[in-house]
Structure formats: C-alpha cells, structure tokens
Amino acid sequence: MELVLATQNPGKVAEIAALLAPTGLQVVPRPDGLPETVEDAPTLVGNAAKKAHEVCAATARPALADDTGLFVDALDGRPGVLTARYGGWEKLLVELEGQTVRSARFRTVLVVAYPDNTPDLVLEGVAEGVITAEPTGDGGFGYDPVFVPADGDGRSFAQMGKEEKNEISHRGRALRQLVHKVALGEPPEQP
C-alpha cells in the first residue's frame, strides 16, 4: 500500500519513512503546492483527520496524517493540542520553573483517510515521561531535548539514536499499530 504523507515537517517525514521502510508500506511525500492545513480543531484526532482528508481529496489517494501533543501535568495538560504553536521547549522550561511535578506524555494520533469513503483508520501512540530542567542532547527535533521517556534509560529523546527513539516513542508506537493493522492485517498493539 502507498500512503501520501500530509506532513511537511522534515523530522516527522524522516521518522515515518524510517519506521515504515522495512514493512512494505510505502510513503509518498506531500505534493508541492498543496495549501497548508489550518489546524484549528480542538483535538489531536480532529487536526489529524482534517489534514488527512485535505491531502486525500487533493491527490485521490490514501493519505496519512498525524498530530502530536505534549501534555504536561503541572500545566493542566498544556501545551496539548497547541504544542506545535506553543513556543518551544524554552517557553516550557520557563513555565515549569520551580515545579516539582514534571510528569508529561507525548500523544500521537495517526489518521489514514481513503478516497473511496472507507472509514478513517485512527490509531494512537503514547510515551509517558518527565520534563527535564535543562535540555540535553542534540538529536531529534521539537521538545526532544527536554523529554525523558519512562521506558528509557534516563536519556532524553534528543540523546537517543533514531532507532532507539523509534522503539519507545509515541510516533513509533502509533506507526507500529499502523503496520499491524494495514500491512499485516493483525490487531494493533496497545499503546
């Protein structure tokens, strides 16, 4: 199966392509010239579905979109659905200054939209962890330098190699579910 990617984020494109490459699922880059989707839905599912449907309608091919949010407990779940427009990890660390509760989770929602009115496929991956007081590492992108996953060994996502990160990341978990559901026809793993 071939899926048109709705994202233009180079970090996400690289992660998705790396995770799906060995599975037989092929990804096609978002066509140049498509207008940017306005992400104004109040939920991750809503934003991912909107992106997937716009790309699917423009290309008449199955489209894969994601939306990811970082939900920080001490900030009542912020930045959440507004993560991409929040102001980055620098702003996050300022807001968390003096906080002792630093638990957080990344949530990624994937939506595959089909041109033949097949119902959308919606999958979710979650990575629990904590927000550090200082950034560490120079890999990854976005909030990776300040997020230490609970399933890891104490390093931030930005300190991990791509394969290590993909094994325990929210996006990796959601994409593995996609592989099981679409490529292998098996029930997806639980997040």
Buried (B, 14 or more C-beta within 10 A) or exposed (E): EEBBBBBEBEEBBEBBEBBBEEBEBEBBEBEEEBEEBEBEBEEBBBBBBBBBBBBBEBBEBBBBBBBBBBBBBBBEBBBBBEBBEBEBBEEBBEBBEEBEEBEBBBBBBBBBBBEEEEEBBBBBBBBBBBBBEEBBBEBBBBBBBBBBBEEBEEBBBBBBEBEBBBBBBBBBBBBBBBBBBBEEEEEBEEB
